[in-house]
Amino acid sequence: MKILVTGASGYIGSKLAHALAVKGNTVHALVRSAPSDSLLKHPNIKIFTGDILNKESLAVAIKNCKQVYHTAGVVRLWAKDPDIFYQHNVSGTQNVLEAAWKEGVSKFVYTSSCGVWGSCNDHMLIETDPRTSAFDNDYDLSKFLAEKSVKEYGSRGLFTVIVNPPRVYGPGPLRHSSGVNRFILRLLRKKIALLPWRLETKANYAFIDDVVKGHLLAMDRGLGGERYILGGENISYRRLVETVNTIGQTKNLIVRMPPVLFKTIGHIELVRGKLNGHDPLITPNVAKRLQSDKMFDCSKAIRQLGYHITPFEEGLTTTINHLKNNLYENEQP
Amino acid sequence: MNNPKSNYTLITGASEGLGKALAIECASRRMNLVLVALPGSELHSLASFIRRNYFVGVLSIEKDLCRDESCRELFNEISSLDLNINILINNAGIGGTGLFENGSIDLYEKQIRLNVLATTLISRLFIDMLKRNRSAYILNVGSMASFFCLPKKQVYGATKSFIYFFSKTLRRELKQNNIHVSVLCPGGMNTNPAVTLLNKTGNYISRLSIMNPEEVAPLAIDGLLKGKPVIVPGRMNRVFLVLDKMLPEKIKDLLTGSTMKKINPDHSLVRYLSVVAEPGSGEQAIA
């Protein structure tokens, strides 16, 4: 079967393209520029250079495809021009939906994010829960608007399923969207771990292989119009660092950052970012997000899709081995 | 009483924005809730979220309070269930920004019906029930627009001044019955996705004063339970109020004239409004 994967050079997209290709599908991999490395090398992967903002390139890539995985999107903590979140994540998604509608594809899986819920206080959130805090950043809002657009096409008759991954870790290319991998890498290399003050702050960490399989399951068994949280275990910063230290045989001195300091550094970095255009290490908003709980419950995906969660220790062992074996590659920014 | 009824807090307009934040705040303070919002809103999912996580009683009722029969039905439903309302939060309201000549008659009618009439009717209907408590509370949601004559917010501002005077007067009347009436006057808030988008298009000063509902809600409930007559959340908003008392009219007009050109229709984000707002509603987003 011919299947379109947008964002095919991305963290989730590239792994997904391979998983589909290995199963014998012909993958139409939409990328903005053809990757020079072996990232998408597979006889079943056909590379289409284009852009979700360019409708003509989409029409070419989607030709004869029966299914669409729309994973492309801007996943960043910050952008000098916040418009890019809306252009790519909202208008881009609308373009892909429109192309899918015109092509008459049978199923459409959209990769959203757990960001649509924001923080959770001390509760585990499920798919039907409302967002309890205002949209305090452009990424979350853009993904929410994109979901709205997906639902709108769903109500027109396009078979759509939305998947919501949380923070994702595991072997794969280092991208903006693999922040957890970069954090683990830093723990392996540096002696000091800077962490939010409350070490018991918990977030959900999903193993990349689970997330990729979850996409395939959502396409296979997902109910139209539904969304599924494709997560992992809810882990505190303390447990994250301790587990990395045990598996990676490293030792980190944990330095807890008081919220005020965290925020101040965020403000300084933000000014720096605005002045010279470099990505700030942290922004006040990101500091706030890192200091709030983001726990999720994946029971629905487990029940309805047969989704599987790799135990955190197991996933982390694979990840650390990968990161250590690819240290040279990871030296590059 | 041998068999006291459970106390409930009634919150109107609870499905989104400030109402949702107030519901969660009250639940976190162990209050049982009666939540009211428009049919078709996400009220029931909010109710089940609160039940699952806060272990309080939650009754959700879908009603369009623009219809005065709905206000009566609401009262009858609650009475027939034998629930005792000891805190009433009149939060439901319709906002909007735009020149008077561009707004529809329908919108203005709805604004007045919901912001003014529903608040008055519901307060009147529940007054006897509230009186039966040893002490009870009414929180009405006004706005910073209760104080200023803001261009593009004529009808809205007028309905909110009604709320302000109504609340302060009612407070004096009901003092002897131990019913504490407060009026909450928040500035701009990121109440829902459409308004959040619009708020991003404003200038620096107006963006600085924008608050999130989850920041306002705890201040509102704190102020209410302390019996404050007027609750103005946020430092920026309080600065605006002080300036209001100090500056001559001419200068105030100049200031509010420029800061309240909040919405820039040429802003690139405005086109994404169509994803969340009704087609054609443009500037008149519902707050």
Interface residues (C-beta under 8 A of the other chain):
Chain A: P82 D83 Y86 V90 H123 T128 D129 P130 T132 S133 A134 F135 D136 L141 F144 L145 K148 S149 E152
Chain B: K20 A21 I24 E42 S45 L46 S48 F49 R52 N53 M189 N190 T191 P193 T196 L197 K200 N212 P213 E214 S268 L269 Y272 V275 V276
